[in-house]
């Protein structure tokens, strides 16, 4: 697909957090105390991570969000601006702190995360609708939402978004999807990992012994889940970790393999995937082409510690893994 002469924008609607990262020998079991091997602090939140990832991929990007009127919020905004993300639609809330995420990471790169939403929980549907209206979106633009903000923000996107722009909703954390079946409501392309997709569709959860994260019945079960998720929106992309992704849209199913990498930390890999997917779609790529780049971007992201420890740029993703199979 030929890219348009003027690339579209990516508009991310979502959360902004400060990340406190603890490197642990094991992830603690309930009631267990574990001594961390080290700690670090960074910037996160699904909305912010996805916006920074889209900007790194070259898309003009802005963020609709809330932070606290505190030192953490000011630092997060400065970091976003330095990454090339426009923050005019980010409001500083005087009555709530900037969101906080405590991230525990084990030597295999697996993590457990506890989030204190703070100002993120005070973003309103009215703010989102107003921001989308003021941006004067065109058919070249892509709007990217996620589940770390109140559901009213997603409902507002469904009702306020004009017909032209593409809408991607990262359904994470998994919950009940808003009802966008009414007249005049937009339906998004849904993005979820295999566990989230199973929860959203009522399908069997991925089996621990499945090499493709496809569930107890293997690849066929994964494909059935992807198709079921696609029916809940305007198509779906199910991410499968080291096994890549499945794209279900327009009655077709595409498998996208992932490159082999050494995993350091999986935190934020899904956000990098979504940001890269949105950036490529805004640049005029087809959905399979965009998903191939997103899989390669997500794989690149797990090679360093932190949600933004390894943010790929287009030059980092020039190998075969960034092309659809």
NORPEVEN-V266541 format. One record per pair of residues at least 24 apart in sequence whose C-alpha atoms are under 7 Angstrom apart, sorted by sequence separation. I is the first residue (numbers start at 0). J is the second residue. D is the distance in whole Angstrom. If there is no record, write none. Layout:
i->I j->J d->D
i->I j->J d->D
This chain:
i->17 j->41 d->6
i->18 j->42 d->5
i->60 j->84 d->5
i->61 j->85 d->4
i->62 j->86 d->6
i->64 j->88 d->7
i->65 j->89 d->5
i->66 j->90 d->6
i->67 j->91 d->5
i->68 j->92 d->5
i->140 j->164 d->5
i->141 j->165 d->5
i->142 j->166 d->5
i->143 j->167 d->5
i->144 j->168 d->5
i->145 j->169 d->5
i->146 j->170 d->6
i->175 j->199 d->7
i->200 j->224 d->7
i->272 j->296 d->6
i->17 j->42 d->5
i->18 j->43 d->6
i->60 j->85 d->6
i->61 j->86 d->6
i->63 j->88 d->5
i->64 j->89 d->5
i->65 j->90 d->5
i->66 j->91 d->5
i->67 j->92 d->5
i->68 j->93 d->5
i->72 j->97 d->5
i->127 j->152 d->6
i->138 j->163 d->4
i->139 j->164 d->6
i->140 j->165 d->6
i->141 j->166 d->6
i->142 j->167 d->6
i->143 j->168 d->6
i->144 j->169 d->6
i->145 j->170 d->6
i->146 j->171 d->5
i->147 j->172 d->7
i->158 j->183 d->7
i->160 j->185 d->7
i->173 j->198 d->7
i->174 j->199 d->7
i->271 j->296 d->6
i->272 j->297 d->5
i->295 j->320 d->6
i->16 j->42 d->6
i->17 j->43 d->6
i->62 j->88 d->6
i->63 j->89 d->5
i->64 j->90 d->6
i->65 j->91 d->6
i->66 j->92 d->6
i->67 j->93 d->6
i->71 j->97 d->6
i->92 j->118 d->6
i->122 j->148 d->7
i->137 j->163 d->6
i->138 j->164 d->4
i->145 j->171 d->6
i->146 j->172 d->6
i->158 j->184 d->5
i->173 j->199 d->7
i->271 j->297 d->6
i->295 j->321 d->5
i->16 j->43 d->5
i->62 j->89 d->7
i->65 j->92 d->7
i->69 j->96 d->7
i->122 j->149 d->7
i->124 j->151 d->5
i->128 j->155 d->6
i->137 j->164 d->6
i->157 j->184 d->5
i->158 j->185 d->7
i->197 j->224 d->6
i->200 j->227 d->6
i->212 j->239 d->6
i->15 j->43 d->6
i->16 j->44 d->4
i->51 j->79 d->7
i->54 j->82 d->7
i->67 j->95 d->5
i->68 j->96 d->7
i->120 j->148 d->6
i->123 j->151 d->7
i->124 j->152 d->4
i->127 j->155 d->7
i->128 j->156 d->6
i->136 j->164 d->7
i->157 j->185 d->5
i->196 j->224 d->7
i->200 j->228 d->6
i->211 j->239 d->7
i->269 j->297 d->6
i->15 j->44 d->4
i->54 j->83 d->6
i->67 j->96 d->4
i->119 j->148 d->6
i->120 j->149 d->6
i->123 j->152 d->6
i->127 j->156 d->7
i->131 j->160 d->7
i->157 j->186 d->7
i->268 j->297 d->5
i->271 j->300 d->7
i->291 j->320 d->7
i->292 j->321 d->4
i->14 j->44 d->5
i->15 j->45 d->7
i->54 j->84 d->6
i->66 j->96 d->7
i->67 j->97 d->4
i->291 j->321 d->5
i->292 j->322 d->6
i->14 j->45 d->5
i->15 j->46 d->6
i->51 j->82 d->6
i->66 j->97 d->5
i->124 j->155 d->5
i->128 j->159 d->6
i->211 j->242 d->5
i->291 j->322 d->5
i->13 j->45 d->6
i->14 j->46 d->5
i->15 j->47 d->5
i->196 j->228 d->6
i->268 j->300 d->5
i->291 j->323 d->5
i->13 j->46 d->4
i->14 j->47 d->6
i->42 j->75 d->6
i->51 j->84 d->6
i->268 j->301 d->6
i->12 j->46 d->6
i->13 j->47 d->7
i->50 j->84 d->7
i->253 j->287 d->7
i->288 j->322 d->6
i->11 j->46 d->6
i->288 j->323 d->5
i->255 j->291 d->6
i->265 j->301 d->5
i->287 j->323 d->6
i->257 j->294 d->6
i->258 j->295 d->7
i->264 j->301 d->5
i->11 j->49 d->7
i->257 j->295 d->6
i->260 j->298 d->7
i->263 j->301 d->6
i->264 j->302 d->7
i->268 j->306 d->7
i->11 j->50 d->6
i->262 j->301 d->5
i->263 j->302 d->5
i->264 j->303 d->6
i->266 j->305 d->6
i->267 j->306 d->4
i->189 j->229 d->7
i->258 j->298 d->7
i->262 j->302 d->5
i->263 j->303 d->5
i->264 j->304 d->5
i->266 j->306 d->5
i->196 j->237 d->7
i->246 j->287 d->7
i->257 j->298 d->7
i->261 j->302 d->6
i->263 j->304 d->6
i->264 j->305 d->7
i->88 j->130 d->6
i->189 j->232 d->6
i->188 j->232 d->6
i->193 j->237 d->6
i->187 j->232 d->5
i->188 j->233 d->5
i->189 j->234 d->6
i->190 j->235 d->6
i->191 j->236 d->7
i->192 j->237 d->5
i->193 j->238 d->6
i->186 j->232 d->5
i->187 j->233 d->5
i->188 j->234 d->5
i->189 j->235 d->5
i->190 j->236 d->5
i->191 j->237 d->5
i->192 j->238 d->4
i->193 j->239 d->6
i->186 j->233 d->6
i->188 j->235 d->5
i->189 j->236 d->6
i->190 j->237 d->6
i->191 j->238 d->6
i->192 j->239 d->6
i->9 j->58 d->6
i->8 j->58 d->6
i->9 j->59 d->6
i->10 j->60 d->6
i->11 j->61 d->6
i->12 j->62 d->6
i->13 j->63 d->7
i->14 j->64 d->6
i->244 j->294 d->7
i->8 j->59 d->5
i->9 j->60 d->5
i->10 j->61 d->5
i->11 j->62 d->5
i->12 j->63 d->5
i->13 j->64 d->6
i->15 j->66 d->6
i->67 j->118 d->6
i->243 j->294 d->6
i->8 j->60 d->6
i->9 j->61 d->7
i->10 j->62 d->6
i->11 j->63 d->6
i->12 j->64 d->6
i->66 j->118 d->5
i->65 j->118 d->6
i->66 j->119 d->7
i->17 j->71 d->7
i->65 j->119 d->6
i->65 j->122 d->6
i->64 j->122 d->6
i->258 j->320 d->6
i->257 j->320 d->6
i->63 j->127 d->7
i->255 j->323 d->6
i->255 j->324 d->6
i->26 j->103 d->7
i->26 j->105 d->6
i->23 j->103 d->6
i->25 j->105 d->5
i->16 j->97 d->6
i->17 j->98 d->6
i->18 j->99 d->6
i->19 j->100 d->6
i->20 j->101 d->6
i->21 j->102 d->6
i->22 j->103 d->6
i->23 j->104 d->6
i->24 j->105 d->6
i->16 j->98 d->4
i->17 j->99 d->5
i->18 j->100 d->5
i->19 j->101 d->5
i->20 j->102 d->5
i->21 j->103 d->5
i->22 j->104 d->5
i->23 j->105 d->5
i->24 j->106 d->6
i->15 j->98 d->6
i->16 j->99 d->5
i->17 j->100 d->6
i->18 j->101 d->6
i->19 j->102 d->6
i->20 j->103 d->6
i->21 j->104 d->6
i->22 j->105 d->6
i->16 j->100 d->6
i->18 j->102 d->7
i->46 j->145 d->7
i->45 j->145 d->7
i->45 j->147 d->7
i->15 j->119 d->7
i->14 j->119 d->5
i->9 j->140 d->6
i->10 j->141 d->6
i->11 j->142 d->6
i->12 j->143 d->6
i->13 j->144 d->6
i->7 j->139 d->4
i->8 j->140 d->5
i->9 j->141 d->5
i->10 j->142 d->5
i->11 j->143 d->5
i->12 j->144 d->5
i->13 j->145 d->6
i->6 j->139 d->7
i->7 j->140 d->4
i->8 j->141 d->6
i->9 j->142 d->6
i->10 j->143 d->6
i->11 j->144 d->6
i->14 j->147 d->6
i->13 j->147 d->6
i->14 j->148 d->6
i->13 j->148 d->6
i->141 j->277 d->6
i->141 j->281 d->6
i->140 j->281 d->6
i->139 j->281 d->6
i->108 j->262 d->6
i->107 j->262 d->7
i->108 j->263 d->5
i->109 j->264 d->6
i->107 j->263 d->7
i->108 j->264 d->4
i->109 j->265 d->6
i->110 j->266 d->7
i->108 j->265 d->6
i->104 j->264 d->7
i->52 j->271 d->5
i->56 j->275 d->6
i->58 j->278 d->5
i->49 j->270 d->5
i->53 j->274 d->4
i->48 j->270 d->6
i->49 j->271 d->6
i->52 j->274 d->5
i->53 j->275 d->5
i->56 j->278 d->6
i->48 j->271 d->7
i->52 j->275 d->6
i->49 j->273 d->6
i->50 j->274 d->6
i->53 j->277 d->7
i->45 j->270 d->6
i->49 j->274 d->4
i->53 j->278 d->5
i->55 j->310 d->7
i->55 j->311 d->7
i->56 j->312 d->5
i->55 j->312 d->5
i->56 j->313 d->6
i->52 j->310 d->6
i->43 j->306 d->6
i->9 j->277 d->6
i->9 j->278 d->6
i->9 j->281 d->7
i->8 j->281 d->6
i->7 j->281 d->5
i->6 j->281 d->6
i->7 j->282 d->6
i->6 j->282 d->5
i->3 j->282 d->7
i->2 j->282 d->6
i->3 j->283 d->6
i->2 j->283 d->4
i->1 j->283 d->6
i->2 j->284 d->6
i->0 j->283 d->7
i->0 j->284 d->6
i->0 j->285 d->6
